[in-house]
């Protein structure tokens, strides 16, 4: 970089293509998620719950890199839709426990094709997608260590 301000050029920022790709990928998800009446954040929360069935909100937030302030309205909406339950634990009322309902489990059948539909929207080969996934997970792991 010849100029001391080159570091400030958008084209030299790693964060910008990550940000732009993330925003555009979420936009591509929208029509598929509209079919099952979920937002992207609701969808990723349901993905964790489909896998784990139940956990506390702090654990769920850790999986999703979301704080409870962001997660609370998402979980309230999912509860209103009948997909999850939220209950305080008897042992410690500060801990909010989230569990998937039978209706939430049924939703998984409607969502099962979304990953395949999304893979058709991306213009990269499967091997490139795997490399990108591994690199991004390495970066995310470094963030987990900081928490």
N, C-alpha and C positions, 0 to 999 in steps of 0.2 A: 504494500500500500504506500504509494508515493505521497499522497496528501494526508495530513493528520486527520482530516474529516472523512476519509474513505470508510472508516468504521461506522460512520453514521448513515451511509447509503443503504437504502432499503434492499438493494440487490446483494448486499454483503451480510445480510442478517439471516441466520439460521431460523430464528423464531418466526419470521414472517411467512415462509412457505409452510411451516408447521401450522401456524394460525390459519392461513388461507385454506389449506387442504382440509383442516378439521372443520371449518365453517362450511365449506362446499360439500364435504362428505355428509355432514349432518343434514344439509339441504337435500341431498340425494335420498336420504332415508325417509324424508317427510312423507312422500306419497304412500310408501309401504306402511309406515306407522299410522298414517291417517286411516288406513283400512282397518286397523285394530284399535283405533282411538287412543293412541299413546303418543306422548312426546318422546324425544330422544332420551332425555334424562329418566323418564318413567321406564322406558324400554331397557336401559342398562341396569336400572335398579331391579327390574323384573328378571333380567338375565342372571343376576347374582342370586336372587331368591329361587329361581327355578333350579339352580344348581345346589344351593345350600338349605333351602326350605325355610330356615329361620335363623335369626341372629339379632344382636342388638344394633341400634342405629349407629353407634360409634364404629363397630366392625364394618357395617355396610358402607359408611362414609369412607373408611380406610380403603376398601376395595375400589371405590369410585373416585377417590381423590376429591371428595366433597365434604364440606363442613355441615354440621347439623342445621345451621340456618338456611342453607341451600336445600338440604335434603328434606327438612320438615314439610314444606308445602307440597313437595313431590309425593311424599308418603301419605299425606292427608288426602290428596286427590286419588291415589291408588286405593286407599281405604274406602273412600266414597264410592268408587267404582266396584267395590267388593272383591278386589284382587288380593288384598292383604289385611291383616289385623295388626293393630298396634296396642301394646299393653305395657304398663309399668311393671317391673318385677317386684315381687313382695319383699325380697331380700334388700333391695336398694331402689327406692322409688325414683331416684334420679335416672335410672337405667331404663330406657324404652326398648322393648323387645318387639321385633317385627317378624311376622310369619305369613307364609303364602296360604291362601284359601283354596278350596277345590275349584272355584271359579278362576282364580289366578293360574292354577295348574292347567285348566282347560284352555286358557289363552295361549299357552305354549304351543298348542296344536296349530293355532292361527299364525303364530310368529315363526314357526320352524323354517319356512321358506325364505324369510327375509335375508339371512346371510348369503344365500345363493343368488338372490336377486341383486343384492348389492355388489357381489363380486363381478357381475356382468357390467356394472356401471363404472368400474375402474379400468383404466387403460394401462395396466401393468400385468406382466406374466406372473404365474403362480410363484415361481422361484423368487422373483423380485419382491412380491408381496411378503413372502416368508422372510427375506433379508430385512425388509423395512420393519416388519413386526419385531424381529429380534433386536434391531438397533433401537427402536422406540422403547421396547421393554427394558433394555439396558439403561436407557436414560431414566425411565420411570423408577427402576430399582434404586437409582442413586437418589431420587427424591424420597423414596420410602425410607431410606437410611437416615435422611435428615429429620424425619418426623419424630 
